[in-house]
Amino acid sequence: MRRAVTGLGHGTDNAFLVIAGICVILFLLIIGLTAYFVLRYRRSKGEVPEDIHGNALLETAWTILPIFIVLYMFYYGWLGYDARRKAPEGALTVKANGQMWAWSFEYDGAVMSDRLVVPVGRPVRVVLSSSDIIHSLYVPAFRIKQDAVPGLERMVWFTADKTGEYDLFCTEYCGTGHSQMLSKAVVMKEAEFTAWLAGTAAANRPSPGAEERPSGADLFKAKGCSACHTTDGRPLVGPTLKAIFGKKVRVSTAGKEREVEIDEEYLRRSELDPATDVVVGFPPIMPPQKGVLKEEELNALVEYIKGLK
């Protein structure tokens, strides 16, 4: 596993090493004493005396000492837990949303990304939510893990002290595409992060006088469509979307198979209520986007799919 890149991560590693070290010492002590007594007082060396009496001091010691050891381990672990409960003032806030089967990250309501991009050396507060079922954000290198629960906002924070790219997973089993719910945490220098944030915001901003309209290609990634559908002809959890507009496909509607043409109405219905017409050969697991997608986002996605050749 890669070295932890956060101060909190170092604290987690230290707590693990302290507890593991205590357990190893106790293990060796117990096994060593057991072996010594087995050899020293074995029956072949003589009869076992009948007048064996207890030792109050020894019995008190091996009762009280383990209590203090356990309390010490608890205290050491509590310090790390307590440090994670509240993010420092001035921390960068990133909203993270999980849905089957992709992560999306939002910065100041203006920038959307399918990767968690953060500056090095600056506290980052990640506010987690879910659009459908329980997911769990996990970045092993940062030693952070937090559940994303529908209807609730959860928080986790960290400070990255080393630039680079690190794996980001979902660790709560969330269905067929769970293993594909992968992303990256990208740690940049402060100047690079500022330039990335400004550049991404500018790219998403419509030109003067132009109608504000989201990019279908960006939405296709940000909304998690690419986790189940490809645009190159390969089927995944769902059918490929390459050059499907205008073609006919067999679907299951209310338990009956029928053939339909893929037109705009079909694409809109498949986004808002995908259980209505399920493509034969694929499981009915796509979450409905009614109430999730805005009208302009739905239009942009439909136009994007129509243009896939």
N, C-alpha and C positions, 0 to 999 in steps of 0.2 A: 504494500500500500504506500502511496506517496506521502511524504512528510506533510504534517499539518501546516497550513499557511496562515493561521490566525492565532492571536494571543490566547483566545478562548480554547482553540484547538490544542495548544501546548498544555493548558491547564487540564484538559480532558486526558491527554496522554500521561501527564504526571500523576493524576489521580489513579489511573489504571495501573501504572507502574508501582505506585506505593502500595495499593491493595494487593496486586499480584505478588509483590516482594514479601509482604507480611504473610500471605498464604504459603509461599514457598518456604519461608523460615519456619513457620508452624508445622508444615508437612515434614520437613527434615527433622525437626525437634521430636515430633511424635514418633516417627518411624525409627529414629535413632535410639530414643529411650526404650521403645518397644523391643528392638533388637537386643539392646543391652540387657534388659531384664530377662528376656527369654534365655539368653546365654548364661547370664550370671546366676539366675535362680532356677535353672532347669532341674527336674526331678533326679536326673542321674548324678547330680552333685550332692544329693542328700535328701533326707526327708523334709517335707514342708512343715515348718513349725505351726503349732496349733494356736499359739498365743499371739496372733497378729492383731495389733491395735491401730486405730486410726491416728492421724496426725492433724490436729485442728489447724495449725498454722499452714501446712501444705494444702489442705482442702480449702481453706479460706483464700489462699493465694491463687489457686487454679480456678476459683470461681470469680474473684474480683478482677484479676488480670485480663481474662478474655472480654469482660464487660468493657473495660477501658479501651481495649484494642478495637472492639466493634464500634464504640462511640467515636474513636479517632477516625476510623474509616468513614463513618457516617458524616462527621464534620468536614473531612476533606472533600467528600463528594458534594456536600451541601454548598460549600464555597463555590464550586464550579457551577452548580445548578442556579444558585442565587445570582451569579454574575450574568446569566443569560436571560433573566426575567425582565429586565428593563434596558432598552437601548439608550446610549448616551444622547444628550441634547445635541442637536445639529446633525444627527445621522441622516444620510441619504435614504429617502424612502422609496422603495420599489414595490409596486403591487404585482403579486404573482397569482396567476389563476391556472388551476388545473382542470382539464376536461379530457374525456376519452378521445384520443390518447396523446396529449401534447401539453406543454407548458407555454404560457405567454406571460411576458413581463412588460409592465407599463411604467413609464417615467413621466411624472408631472402631467399626466393626462394628454401628453402631446406625442410621445414616442412609444411605439410598440415594438417588441423584439421577441424572437423565439429562443433567445439566449439570455442568460443573466450576466450582463456586462456591468462591472463595478470598477471604481478607482482603487488603486493600492493605497494602503495606509489610512483609509477613511472609513469610519463606522457606517455600515449599511443595514438598514432596517427593512426586512422583507415582510410585507403584510400578505398573508395567504388566504385564498378563497377557492371555492370549487363550483363549477357550473352544473355538476351532475352527481357524482358519488364521491366517497372519501378517497383522496390521493395523499401522498406523503412526499414532501420535498426533501431530498437527501443529497448532500455534497460531502462525500467521504473525506476529501482533503481538508475541508473546513471543520469537520466534526460537527456538522449541524444536520438535524433531522426534525421536521415538524409536519404534522398532519394538516391537510387542507380539507375542511369540512363544509358541506353545503349549508348555506344560511348563516355561517359564522365566519369571523375573521380571526385568524391566528397570527402570531408574530414570532419571528426568529431574527436574530441579528448576529453580525460578525464583523471583524475588521481583517481584511486580507493584507498580508505583509510581504507577498511575493507575487510578481506578475506571472502570467501564463494561462493556460487553458486547463480546466479541471472537469471531470465527469460529473454530471448531474442526473439523478435517477428519480423515479417514483418507486417507493418501497412499500406501498400498500396495494395488494393485488386488486386490480380494477377492471378485470375482464380480459377478453381475447388479446387485445393489443397492449397489454401491460408491459411486456418485455421490450416493446418498441417506443415506450414513453421516455425517450432519452433526450438530453440536451447538454449544453456546456455552460460552465461558469467561467467567464473571461475576465481576468484581472489586468487592467491597463494602468499605465502611469496617468497621473491626474490630468496632464495636458492632453494626452491622447483620448482620455475618456471625455473631456470637455468637447474636443473636436468631433468625436463620434456622436455625442449627444446632439450637438448643433447641426452636424451634417445630416443625421437621420431625421431630425425635425424639419430641416429645410427640404429634404427629399419628399417628405410626406405633405408639405405645405403646397396648396395649389398656387399656380401662377396668378399674378394680379389680373382680375377680371374674369378668371376662369371659375366655373362652378366647382364648389368643394365636393370632391368625390373620392372615396377611398380606393386604393389600388386593389384589384381582384387578386393579383399574384401575391401581394403582401398579406392579404386577408386569408388566402388559402393556407399559408404557413401559420399565421398568428392564431387562427381559429382552430387549428389542429386537423384540418382536412387532410394534410399531407401524411398524417400518421396512418391513415387507412386507405387512401387513394393515391395512386401514382398518375403521372401525366406522360409516361413513356411506354405504356402498353402492358406493364407487369401488374397482375392483380396482387393485392395484399389482403388485408382483412375484408376490404370492400373491393368492388370492381374498379378497373382503371378508368380514368376519365379521358383518355386520349381519343380525340376525334369521335366522340360519342354523339354529338349533337346531330339530329336528323336521322340517326339510325333507329332500328327497332330492337327491342329487347323483351325477353320473357320475364314477367314478374308474377309474384303471388299476391293476390288481392283478396283479403278476407278468406284465405284458405284455398282460393281457386286460381289456377294459372291462366294467364292471358298474355297477349302480345300488345305492347304499346310503343308508340313513337316517342323518342326523346326530344321534346320541344321545350319551350320556355316554361310552360305551365307545369310540365313534368319535373323540370329542374327545381322550380320554386317549391313544388309540393314535396319533393324529396328532401329539401333542406328543412322545411318547416315541420313536416310530419312524415318522416321516413318510413314509419311502420305501415303506411297506407299501401304502397307498392314496393315490395321487397324483391330485388333481383334474384332470380332463381339460382341457387348454388351458393348463396352467401347468407350468413346469419343476420337476423334482424336486431342488430345491436347498436345502430347509430342513434345517438341521443337527439331528440327533436330540438330544433333551433328557434322554434316559435317563442318570442319573448326574449331571446338571446341576441339574435341578429337584428340590427336596425334595417329599415327599408332600403337605405342607400347601400348598406353593406351587402344585403341580399342581392340587389341589382348588380353590384360590382362582381360578386361571385358568379352569378348567372352569365354575365357577359364574358368573364374570364373562361369559364368552362366552354361556352359556345365557340371561343376562339382557339381552343386547343386542337391543333392539327397534327 
